[in-house]
Amino acid sequence: MSSALDKIKSILALADGSTSGPSTPDRVNKSHYRGGHQVQSLSAQGYHSKFDPLRGGIKTGPVKVPAQVGKESQRDHGHRNRDTSQAVSLAATDEQIKKLNADLEAALHGWNREKQQWQLERTQLMERIQQLEMGVDDPASSSTFTGIETNGARNNDLSDLEKLEMGHTKLESDLAAKTGEIKELRAAWRKTAEELAKLKSLEPRFTSNDDVIISNWKRLRCSVMDFCYDAFRSPIHAVHPSATQIRAFQCLTPNWREYLETDSLRPQIFAAYIWHKSILRILEHTNTVLGGDRTAAFDSLNEYLEGATCNGELTKKEHRSWKAQTASMLSKSSTIDNEAIQRYAYRIAKVPLQVLPDAYDEAATSKLFDSASELAVQATELARLFACSLPDYRPEMGGDSYKGFKVDEESMEVVAQNHNASKVDLVRSPCLFKYGNSFGESYDKGSVLVKAEVLL
């Protein structure tokens, strides 16, 4: 686990040396970097964000940076007067940014994998302690379907309750220490990302590229899993899903009951549920991005132009060009709809509150809503990127087209596997497809940007 953390630290040190922009403020007032700009915490000031690109040179102090800072946008700012005295070699900077982001994501992914293994070991130790207290000698007699292969051999020699309790205590202590350390590293990562975004904003064109979309997508995917691990990973005596939730679980996997009853698997099915019921709905709409009457006007015109495109009166390029340019103009002059954010956050937070009604006191409930609000804002920012881009980005959950079929290596990534399993049992997060390109061509051809996460 230390190797993953050391790698993140070295990458951050490299990033500090490679950026030529101003230093990030030492304190960020409860704001988080999401997709390249700052959004205030819902509990503090509400989600109120203007989408304005930077003008001129970089200034010190907190700066709002637009999320889409890549190379494929439709909004041209080339006619604006810019102070290029502080410009850097953006071609080289762009390559550094890509490499840093890739290394950071790989290191964090490694830490998350190690974190899951630690959580599994903790669960196994707790189960073994319970077995010993109940007088059960054979740990194999109470084996459960974990769906995740643990790393390292099980220590069959631990038959003494005191040794198990000592091992459990050490795991708890080490995991708490590593969790605190990774939080500090994530905060430093956000600051580094802000510096990179400021450098990118010096480009004469206000653009968005696939790297920005992929980075925001993976950040949202990681946040969903963190939310589910925090809300559902602890040992639970009884889970009480509603009838509506049960019907949704049945659509996600035929083994839904086993997922709910197994501590290590429970976060997996709830991650799929939140994607299916909340995140995808946010990504499909623009109401939280534009807000108010702008949404109705935009949706009405968009529906008309979609019909004209189907009838052959407009080309796909003409329709997408209008949509991207109009969404960019409206989002620039709009604020995020805080009421819509709160509704989405409530819908997400309501899931653990319904399933585990006795597990949350007032403080825990407040923390849960803060985490749910962060998910809603991240999904909203990604929806804005989709709307403002000339390519057509589409998330696909898979559903019946994935479930029960063999793994498609081009569009699926296996994150957990049952013994001798060879078919998809659960789609934890969807696949992200891209249709068309930045030139408004080839909308009939799709490519996979991010693979779906599946369990076998």
N, C-alpha and C positions, 0 to 999 in steps of 0.2 A: 504493500500500500504506500509505503514511503517513497518508492520509486516514482509513482504517478504524481505525488505531491511535489517531489523534487523537480520533476520535469516541468510542472506548471510554473514553479518559482523561477526556473531558469529561463522559461519563455517570457515571463513578465519582465525579468531583468533585461533580456534582449530587446523587448519592445520599448522599454524606457530609454534605451540607448539609441534606438533606430528612429524614433519620432523626432521631428524637428519643430513641432508646434509647441505652444505654451504648455506649461504644466497644468495638470488637472487640480482644481481646488482641493484642499486637504479635507474639507468637510462638505458632504452633499446633504442638503437639508431634507432628509427622508425622501429623496427622489431617487429613482432607479433609471439606469440607462436601458431603454428598450428600443432596439432597432435603430439606434442612432440619435434619438432625442430624449429629453427628460420628461417624465410624466409624474406629477405630484401624487403622493399616496392618497388613496381615497379617504382614509381615516383622518388625514390631516387637512387637506385643502380641496379634495375632489379632483377628478381627472380632467384637467383643463389644459389643453395643449394647442398651440398654433403651429401650423406646418409651414414655416418660413425658412427658406434657404439662407445661409450666411452670405453677407455682403462684405467685400473688401478683405483686409487682412484679418488674422486671428487676433482677438483681444483676450486679455486675461479675465478670469472670473467665469461664473457659470454661463454657458452658451447653449442655446437650443439648436440642436443639429438635426437636419432632416434625416428620416430613416433610410430613404432610398438614396444611396450615395454611390451606386455602381456605375455601369456603363451603358444601360439599355433603356433610358427613360424617354418620354416624348416631350418633356418640358425643356425648352432651350433658353438658357439664360446668357447666351453668348453676346447679346446686345447690351448687357449691363456693364457699366463702368466698374472695373475691378482694380484694386491695388495689387499688382502682381509682384511687388517688391519682396514679399515673404514667400513666394511660391517655391516649391521644391520640385525635384525631378519626380513627377507623378508616375511615370512608367515604372521606375524602380520601386517607388513607395507602394504601388499597387501590388507588385509581386511580394513585397515584404508583408503586406497586410494579409494576402491570401495564405502565405506560409504560416504566419503567426496564428491566424484564426484556425487553420487546419490543425496545427500542433496543439493549440489550446483545447480544441474540441476533442482531439484524440486523448489528451492527458486526462481531461475531465471524464471522458467516457470510461477510461481505465479505472479512475477512482470510483465511479458509480458502480462498476462491476465488482470491484473489491468490497465496496460498501454492502452490496447485496449479499456477498458471500459471508461477510461478518454477521449480517442480520440473520442469515440462515443458520450459522453456527450458534448464534444466541438462542434462536427458537429451538434448535435441537437440544441444547443444554437444558433449557427450561422444561422441555417435554421429558427429558431423561430424569430430571429432578422430581417431576411429578410422578413418574413411574416408580422411582425408588421410594417415594413417600407412600405410594399405594401398594408397595410390596411386589412390583413387577420386576423380574430379573432380566428378562430377555427383551432388549430394545427392538429387535426385529418383529416382535409380536404386535407392536403398535405402529408399524410403519405406515406412512401415508404417501399419497401421490404428490410429490413436491413440484414436479414439472421443471425443476431447475437442477442441473448437475452441480453438486458442490465440488469445490476445488480442494483436493487432499483427501487422504484416507481417513475414515472414521476410526477414532481411537476406541477399540473394543475393550481395552484393558481398564477403562475408567469405571470401576464398579463401586467406588467409595463415594458416598454422598458428599462428604466434606471436600474432596478433590473437585467434584463437579461444581459445587457452589463457589469454590475459589476460582475455578476457570470462568464461570459465569460472571463473577464480579470483575475479573480482569478484562473480559471482553467488553462489559458495559463501560468501564473506565476508559479503555483505549478507544472505543467507538466515539464516546463523548468528546475526547480530546481531538480526534481526527476530524469530527464534524465541526468543531469550533475552528480548526485550522483551515478547513476547506471554505468556510464562510468568509474568512478573511481574504483568502485567495480569490474567491469570486468577486468580492468588492474591488480588489485590485484589478481584476480582469475587466470589470466595467469601466474603471477609470482609463485603463489602457485603450479600450475600445473607443472611448470618447476622443482620445487623442488622435487615433487613427481616422475617426470620422471627420475631425476638424481638418486634417490634412487633405482628405479626399474632397472636402467641400470647396477647395480652391480651384477645382476643375472648372473650365468655362461652361460646361454643360451640367445641368441638374439631372442625373441619370440614375437608373436602377438596373442591376444586373442579377444574374442567377445566384451569384455568391451571397448577395444580400438576402434574397428570398430563402435560400437554403439555411443560412445562419439563423434567421428569425424562426424558421420552421423547427430546426433542431433545438433552439432555445425553448420554444413553446413545448415541444415534446418532452424535454427534460423537466420542465416545470410541472407538467401534468403528472409525471411519475413521482416527483418529489412530494407533490400534494397528496397523492394516493398512498405513498409509503408512510407519510406522517399521520394520515387519517385512519389507515386500515391495517397497519403492519402488526400492531400489538395483539397478543393472544386474547381472543374474545370467546366468551362462553356461548353466546347465542347471537345470531344475526337475524334481523327482522326486516327483510325487504318487503316493499309494498307489492300489491298484485301487479301494478303497472311495471314496476322494476323487474319482477320475475318474468313477465312476458318479454321485456327487452333483453334480459339475460339469456332467455331461451333462443333468441335470435342471434346472440353472439357466439354461443357454444352449447353443444348438447350436454357437456359436463359441468354446467353452471353451478350445480349444487356442491360439487366437489371443490370448485374454486372458492366458494363462499365459506366452506367449512375448514379450509386449510389456510393457516396463518400466512405462510410464505406465498401462496397463490392469490390471496384475496386482493392485494393491490393491483394485480394484473387485470382482473376482470373489471374492476372499478375504473381503471384507466381507459379501457376500451369503452366502457359505458359513458364516461364523461366526454370522450371524443365524439361518440356517436350521437349523444343527446344534447350536447352544449357547444363544443368547439366548432364542429362542422357547421352548425346553424349560424354561428357568428361569422364564419368565413364566407358563407353564401350570401350575406346581406351587407348593405352599406349604411344602415340606419345609424349605427354608433359612430361611423366615420364622419358622415356629413351632418347628421342631426337635423331635427325640426322639419320645416317645410322643404328644405333642400332635398331631403330624401325622396319625398313624394314626387317632386318635379323631375328629379334624376331618373327614378324608377319608371315614371310614365313615358318619358322620352326614350329611355333605353328599351322598354318593351315595344314601342312603336318601331324603332330602328331594327330590333331583332326580327320583327315581322317583315320589314322591308328587305332585310338580308335574306330571309328564307324565300321570299318571292322573287329574288333576283334583281330587285331595284337598287340594292347596294351590295358592294363586295364586303367580304369579311374584314378586309383591311380597313375599309372606310368606317365600318361600324366600330371596330376595336380602336381605331385612331380617335374617333369622336369620344368614345367612352373613357379612354385613358386621359385625354386632354381635359375633358370636362371634370372628371373625378379629381384630377390634380388641381384644377382651379378652385373647385368647391372645397376640397380638403384644406387647401392653403388658407382660405378665408373663413374656415369653420373651426369650431371647437368640438371636442369629443362629447357626445351626449352622456352626461353623468348618470342620468336616470336610467338609460339603457344599460350602462355598465353595471349599475346596482342590481338591475333585474337579472342580468346574466350571472353576476356573482352570487346572488341569492339562490339561483337555480343550481349552481355548482355546489355551494355550501350545504344546500338542503339534502344532498345525497347522503353524506355521513351522518347528518343530524337525524334523518329518518331511520337509517339502518341501525345506528347506535345511539338511541335517545338518552341513555344514561351515562354516556362517556364524556359529555362536554358540560363544564360549568361555564360561568359567565366569561371568565378570562379566556378559556380555551375556545369558546364560540367566537369571541372577538378576533382572536388570532386566525381562526379558520376562515372568517369572512375576509380578512386582509389577504390571505393567500388566494382565496377564490377571486378576489378583485384583481389581483395581479395576473391571474390566468386570463380573465376577461379582457384586460387592457392589452396584453400581449397578442391575443387572438384578434382584437380590433385593429391593432397596428398592422398585422399581417394581412387582414382583409383590405386595408387601405393600399398596401403594396400591390395586392392582386388587381384592385380596381384601377390603379394608376399605371399599369404596365401594358405595353402593347401585346406581348405574348399572353396566351390564355393559360393561367395556372389553375389546375383542378386537383383537389384532394379526392382520393377514392378509397373508401373504407374496405372494400372487398366484399364483405358479406357472403352471400351464397356462392358468389363466383370464386371465392377463396376457400371457404370452409369445406373441409372434406376432400380437398384436392391436394395433389402433391405440390411441393414447394417449387415456385417459379423463381429461380435464382436471379433473374433480371429485375424482378419487382418486389421480392420478399427477402427479409433478413430474419433468420431464426434466432430468437433471443432466449428461448427455453425449450427443452425437449423432454418428453416422457420416454421411458424405456421402450425401445423397439417401435417408437412412433415414427410414421413416415408421411402423415397427412396433416394439413393445417387444422388445428383445433380452435384457435382463438386469434383474431387480429387485434393486437394491442394498440397499435397506432396506424393510421392510413398511409397509403402510398401517395406521393406528390408527383403529378404528371405536368408536363409543359407541352402546350400545343402552339405552333407558330414560332416566329422569331422576332427580333427587334426591327426587322424591315417589313413586317406585316405580310410575311409569306409563309407558305407551308402549314396552314392551320389544320390540314388533314393528317399531318404527321405528328405523333406524340413521342416524347422521350421521358424516361424516369429520372427525376432529379433526386428524390429521396425514397428509399425502399420502405415498404411496410414492415412493421415489426410483428412477427407471428410466433405463436407457441404451437408446438406439435403435440 
